């Protein structure tokens, strides 16, 4: 288990591990890397995978979309697969 570095240090690793996000701007990826670091600050791999997971959810449901209104984000959260959890 490797200790997670800063989000900026993990960005190149994230890019090479998850090339499907190469079209996503760095600032957006860094937001989710920082969020994941708050949960898995001791494990780089867990941080990377959680950030990728959160990006998939955000991209498919508009969560974190700067153009989405608060109401739209709330509506999208209700449709998430784990909304019953």
Order of alpha helices (4+ residues) and beta strands (2+ residues): alpha-alpha-alpha-alpha
